[in-house]
Amino acid sequence: MDGDSWKNRIVVGITGASGAVYGYRIVKHLAASGREVHAILSEPGQELLSMELGIGPEEIAEIAHGIYTNRDMKSQLSSGSYLFNSMVIAPCSMKTLGAIASGVSSALIPRVAEVCLKEKRRLILVPRETPLSLVHIRNMETAAMAGATILPAMPGFYHGPSTVESLVDHVVGKVLDQLGVEHDLFKRWGDDHRSRDT
């Protein structure tokens, strides 16, 4: 890519928290929007793609510009000199969150997140865990104070979802909003909605 075209380059990390569908659909929608998507899969993330969706890395490779394992620390993505716009980790496991919050970059996903924070690039974390311990909450606070956006996988219901996919896409759409990517994945709150408070 030449000039400012790197601004369309987005990294998506998929880790071992349940909810691999979030990462998969984010990759899919970003690629469909013309973004250059680089996907990093942790081993547990790959297992959950298989377990929850019945797909493997090859399906991600078909739609992403590049695909990497979490052990690939020699990847260009690990260097701050390699330009990309943003990173999304979806789902973000509590292990990955803890590594990011403590600055431990012993794998590619937390290393790229560290690059985002130190280079002041957009980092969006989509944790999917419940209930949350105080350790989890404090790690989220630390990551947020360092510059990350914490976007939990908490779908809304005001758009009248009728399928699991529509619930998933509400969260995916919220991620795309943060990235400035246009979409029509859910019906936005507007004149056709009225407050139920009286």
N, C-alpha and C positions, 0 to 999 in steps of 0.2 A: 504494500500500500504506500502511496506517495502523499506528500503534503499533509493535509488535515484528515485524510481518510481513516487514519487510525482511530479517530473519534467514534467510528462505528464498530470498533472492536470491543467485544464484551466477553468476559470470562465467567463461566458458570461452573461452580463446584457442586457435586452431588455426594453427600456423605451418608453415614449409616443410621440416620434417624428415620423412622418410618415416615413415609410420605414422598417416596421417590418420584411419584407422579408430578409433584410440583416442579422439580428440576427438569424432568423430561419435557413437560409442556412449556416451560420457560424457554428451553433451548429451541423447541419447535417454533414457537411464536416469534422469537428473536430472529431465527433464520429466515422465516417467512417474511419478516419485515425488511429483509435485506442487510441485517447486521452480520458482521463476521464473528461467529461464535466459536470460542475455544472452551471445550468441556474437560473438566478434571473429575475423574471418578475414583473415590476411595474404594478399597476392597469391600467393606461392608455396603457401600453405596451400590456397587455392582451386584452384590448379592440381593439387595432389596429391589433393584430394577428387575431382576429375574423372579424373585419371590412375589412381588406385588403387581408387576405389570407383564411378566412373561417375556421380557425383552433382554437383550444383552448389549454390550458395548458397540456391536456392529450397527445396531439401529440408531444409536447416538452418532456414530461416525458417518452415517449416511446423510445426516442433516447438519452436522457441525463442520466448521472449517478445519478444526484440529481437535484431537482427543488425546488425553494424557492420563497416566496412572498417578496416584498420589505419591509414588516413590520416585517419580521422574524429576529429581531436583536439578538436573542439568538442563531442563527445559528453558527456553528463552523467557517463559512467563515468570521465572523466579528472579529475574533481574529488573531493577528499577529503570534500567536504560531501555527496556523493551516497552514501547508505548502501547497502551490500551486505555479505554475510557473508564470502564467500570467492572466490578465483580459482584456476582450474586452467588451466595451459598444457600442452596435450597434442595433438600432440607439441610439445616445446620445442626449437627449433633452437639450435645453438650460437651463432648470431648473436644471437638473442633472449636467451639466457642471458648472453652477454657484455654486452649492453646493460643488462640488469638489474643485473649485478654491478658495472658501472661507473657506474650511475646516469644513463645516457644514455637519456632518454625522448623520442626524436624520432618515435615512432610510438605508436599507441594501446595496443597490447599491453604494451610495456615501461612505458608511463606508468601503466596500471592496476596493474601489478605494483608499481611504485614507490609508488602510493597504498596498496596492501596493506601494504607494509613500513613506511611512515611512520605509518600509522594503526593498526598492530598487528593487521591482519586476516590470516586464513589465506591463504597462498600456496603452491600445490602445483605444482612443476615436474616434468614427465615428459619428461626428455631421452631421445632415441633416436639414439644415435651410437656407433660402435665402429670401431676402438679409440679410446680417449680420449687426447688429448695432455695434457701438464702444464698447459697454458693452460686446457683444459676443466675439469680437476680443480680447479684453483685458483679458477676462476669459480664452480664448484659450492660450494666451501668458503666463498667470500665470500658467496654468496647464502644459504647455510645459516646462517652466523654472523649475517646480517642478519635472520633469522627465517623464511626459506623452508623448506619441506619438499621435499627432493630424492627423487623417487620414479621411478627409472629404469624404462623399459619392459622389465622382466626377468620374464617369466612363470615361475611355478613348474610343477612336473610332478607333485607329490605327489597332486593331485586327479584324476589319470588323464585328462588331456585327450585327446580323440579327434579334434578338429577345430581348425582355425585359430581359429575363433570362440571356442572354449573357452579357448585360450591368450590371446587378446585380452581376454576377459572376466575372466581372472584379474587382469590389471593394472587393468582398469576397476574391478573389485571392490575392489582395494586403495585406489584413489582414493576410492571411495564410503565405505570404512571411515574414511578420514581426515576425510571431511566429515560423518561421523555419519549416513549414509544407509543404511537397512537394505536388504539385497539377498540373493539366493540364487544369485549368479552362479558360485560355485564351492564345492566341498565343502571344509569347513575341516578342519584337522588336529584329530584327536580320538581317542577311544577305539578307533576302527576302523583307526587307523594305528599301526604299530609301528616303532620305530627299527630301522634296518638295522645299526647298530653292534653289535658283539659283543665 
